[in-house]
């Protein structure tokens, strides 16, 4: 099995429609959901960030206003208060060189030197001495700018804000003019809860998305199967049955919709086909072929070289006198069916049944040989079946070949397709003179098959319309 | 050929925009005829400017600004949009009116995304183009103007002075 065969199901509507539905829902709902999810999470995170920035601004202002007059203990206590109030997880104040503020008395010494007075006394160390040297801190000092850092890649997520404290005019009196940045306030706030909320949003949304897509896809597929696909498949099965000659299955029109209309039309078509199929049993094959070929059936015909075979039941009167009509008819039908099957097997066409007589036409290559074969088989079968009955049944067969008129005859409303002419009449005449289980062949047919069959010449027969008597032969068997 | 034209057009457009990354285009105004809020050379050393000599100019729009009184009775300076304040900064007194000074410029443009608390700050070296200052270098110091400070009238009432140490706006008539 090659890959084309393996994936042939993908070309079927039963796969393509559900797949398309799934694809549309998956892509459509997915893109809308992704957009809203992204937008919602971005709003959550950005609102949290702006909240943190606002808090940082408040803290910055509060710290800036509490830095007056070198009251370090007040500032340090303020940081701790803010931390306790959970404004931020950590607040740190660093000098411009990165060292922790209030970790020594150097600034007090500088101020006293600047103002030329021992105004401020050394204080006990308030903060642990350490130095911050990261690039963000350095950038904040060098550009004198607020720097906002999102540290959200690890397990511990936090947002850090570095805000430079400037050497404002009110500060420069004591701290001197040789620098712009006095220090940097670093505020770090954990944002794990915000990102957890965003992640939960994603998980819940994906779950909801999967459920919605699954349920909707299922619902639409079920609907499509019930309303469309299954009904179309049913119509397909019915049409297939019609193709196989079964006209008894019909579509059950259960809904008044387009498929229902289609089913109704299919049913009407089946009725028509059934009618025509039944009618076809009443006409010859050549008639059917003619109907298939011609759009317009018109009266008229053409001359053709054909072979006719007439077969008539001998002793029919004797048989029917001793049987009831049903039994007679039953025998007649059996014999006719047997003969018709044999003739059709040999490529002959049943032209008509007239009472206990059958007329068949052979056309085309080796038509005389096929007619002779058919006649011999009929004779043998009849012998086999009916010769030893209480009242035996026999057939007499006549075969003639010649030019005949084949065409449509009758009136414009009721037409028969048949063959007529002297050659046909001669065939019927030969049948009438044929004895029990005897096959009489004309001299015209003899010329075609004399090398293939054993034929015994009989006394010539005088036929109406012909001056000379016609040579006739009895067909004994194949050579 | 058509493709080359399109590429050339695209390159030209991108170069044009790359010259003003934030879309901010500012040219130094002809300020020399403007009025001076302080008719003397400022020589007090200040952080950010150091021991320099400074002369301040402001445009008419700035001088038309008013000091309003809020419902609480507290006064407040509201500088008009379009106010421009130019500060000439000389390193030596002898350079005044002889050498080209450094310039620091404040432009009131509250709606601009580049403004810091309503003002845009520029700095220009002699002969150079003005550079927009986006850090807190300028505003970080000028915010002290809105509280008591050691310069000029010292803002003893600690009113909101719209980030200007000098008094340019006048009382509402």
Interface residues (C-beta under 8 A of the other chain):
Chain A: X143 X144 X145 X146 X163 X164 X166 X167 X168 X169 X170 X171 X172 X173 X177 X179 X180
Chain B: X45 X46 X47 X48 X50 X51 X134 X135 X136 X137 X140 X141 X143 X144 X147 X148 X149 X150 X151 X165
